[in-house]
């Protein structure tokens, strides 16, 4: 499996903030995904459906589908990536550092592009510059 770059984003941010980056990644056929990582907080609807013994819970709308499935044990990030994000160049992981995501570089939108932050090392990049770095094995 090719390397998938993970970039941590703050929960609840407007998805339109990532449009320039997504356009730059898509410009050469790259794929991007978004993972909401909140392993300790299942939604009430999810908990009810899965506790009832269903194999899957699927919600279908005109613009997509939402699939929930039961899992035993704690989530394993590499397993989630392999199962759901194969072929992606980058996955934006929505979650707090306290949820075990501190080792993932933090991505923030800025007025001129984006800022990557990993352990105090910061890079200010345009969407195109960031998309170019995502083609490499290492961002920093």
C-alpha positions as CSV (number, residue, x, y, z in Angstrom):
1,X,0.0,0.0,0.0
2,X,1.4,3.4,-1.0
3,X,2.0,5.9,1.9
4,X,-1.0,7.9,2.9
5,X,-0.1,11.2,4.4
6,X,-2.1,12.1,7.5
7,X,-2.8,15.7,8.4
8,X,-4.7,16.6,11.6
9,X,-7.4,19.2,11.4
10,X,-9.5,20.8,14.2
11,X,-12.9,19.3,14.7
12,X,-15.9,21.2,13.3
13,X,-14.0,23.3,10.7
14,X,-15.9,24.4,7.6
15,X,-15.2,21.8,4.8
16,X,-14.9,24.7,2.3
17,X,-11.6,25.7,3.9
18,X,-10.0,22.6,2.3
19,X,-11.3,23.2,-1.2
20,X,-8.0,24.8,-2.6
21,X,-6.0,21.8,-1.3
22,X,-8.5,19.3,-2.6
23,X,-8.4,21.0,-6.0
24,X,-4.6,20.9,-6.1
25,X,-4.5,17.2,-5.1
26,X,-7.2,16.3,-7.6
27,X,-5.5,18.3,-10.4
28,X,-3.1,15.3,-11.2
29,X,-5.5,12.5,-10.3
30,X,-4.7,12.4,-6.6
31,X,-7.3,11.4,-4.0
32,X,-8.1,12.8,-0.6
33,X,-10.2,11.6,2.3
34,X,-11.5,12.8,5.6
35,X,-11.5,10.8,8.8
36,X,-13.4,11.9,11.9
37,X,-11.4,10.3,14.7
38,X,-13.4,10.2,17.9
39,X,-12.9,6.7,19.2
40,X,-14.4,7.4,22.6
41,X,-17.5,9.2,21.5
42,X,-19.9,7.1,19.4
43,X,-23.0,9.0,18.3
44,X,-26.3,8.1,20.0
45,X,-27.8,6.9,16.7
46,X,-24.7,4.7,16.0
47,X,-24.7,3.2,19.4
48,X,-28.4,2.3,19.2
49,X,-28.2,0.7,15.7
50,X,-25.1,-1.3,16.4
51,X,-26.1,-2.4,19.9
52,X,-29.3,-3.9,18.3
53,X,-27.2,-6.5,16.6
54,X,-27.4,-5.2,13.0
55,X,-24.5,-6.2,10.7
56,X,-24.5,-2.8,9.1
57,X,-26.4,0.5,9.4
58,X,-26.6,2.4,6.1
59,X,-28.1,5.8,5.6
60,X,-28.5,6.8,1.9
61,X,-29.1,10.3,0.6
62,X,-29.0,11.8,-2.9
63,X,-25.4,12.9,-2.4
64,X,-23.9,9.9,-0.7
65,X,-24.2,7.2,1.9
66,X,-23.2,6.8,5.5
67,X,-22.2,3.3,6.6
68,X,-21.8,2.3,10.2
69,X,-20.6,-1.1,11.3
70,X,-19.8,-2.7,14.6
71,X,-16.2,-3.2,15.7
72,X,-14.8,-5.0,18.6
73,X,-11.9,-3.6,20.6
74,X,-10.3,-0.2,20.2
75,X,-9.9,1.3,16.7
76,X,-6.5,0.8,15.0
77,X,-5.6,3.7,12.7
78,X,-3.6,1.6,10.2
79,X,-6.5,-0.8,9.8
80,X,-9.0,2.0,9.2
81,X,-6.7,3.5,6.6
82,X,-6.3,0.2,4.8
83,X,-10.0,-0.5,4.8
84,X,-11.4,2.9,3.9
85,X,-8.7,5.1,2.3
86,X,-6.7,2.9,-0.1
87,X,-5.6,5.0,-3.0
88,X,-5.7,8.3,-1.1
89,X,-2.7,10.5,-1.2
90,X,-3.8,12.4,1.9
91,X,-6.4,11.9,4.7
92,X,-7.4,14.9,6.8
93,X,-7.9,13.5,10.3
94,X,-10.4,15.5,12.3
95,X,-9.6,15.1,16.0
96,X,-7.7,16.3,19.0
97,X,-4.1,15.6,19.8
98,X,-5.4,14.1,23.1
99,X,-7.1,11.4,21.1
100,X,-3.7,9.8,20.2
101,X,-3.1,12.0,17.2
102,X,-0.3,14.2,18.5
103,X,2.3,12.6,16.1
104,X,0.3,13.7,13.1
105,X,1.2,17.1,11.6
106,X,-1.4,19.7,12.2
107,X,-2.8,21.5,9.2
108,X,-4.4,25.0,9.4
109,X,-5.7,27.2,6.7
110,X,-4.2,30.7,6.5
111,X,-5.0,33.7,4.4
112,X,-2.3,32.7,1.8
113,X,-2.6,28.9,1.9
114,X,-1.9,26.5,4.7
115,X,0.4,26.0,7.7
116,X,1.8,22.6,8.7
117,X,3.0,22.2,12.3
118,X,4.8,19.2,13.7
119,X,6.5,19.5,17.1
120,X,7.2,23.2,16.6
121,X,8.5,22.9,13.0
122,X,6.3,25.0,10.8
123,X,5.9,25.3,7.1
124,X,3.8,27.9,5.3
125,X,2.7,26.6,1.9
126,X,0.3,27.4,-0.8
127,X,-2.2,24.7,-1.8
128,X,-0.1,23.8,-4.8
129,X,3.1,23.6,-2.8
130,X,1.4,21.4,-0.2
131,X,-0.1,19.1,-2.9
132,X,3.4,18.8,-4.4
133,X,4.8,17.8,-1.0
134,X,2.1,15.2,-0.7
135,X,3.6,13.4,-3.7
136,X,6.8,12.8,-1.7
137,X,7.4,10.1,0.9
138,X,8.0,12.8,3.7
139,X,6.4,16.2,4.1
140,X,9.2,17.8,6.2
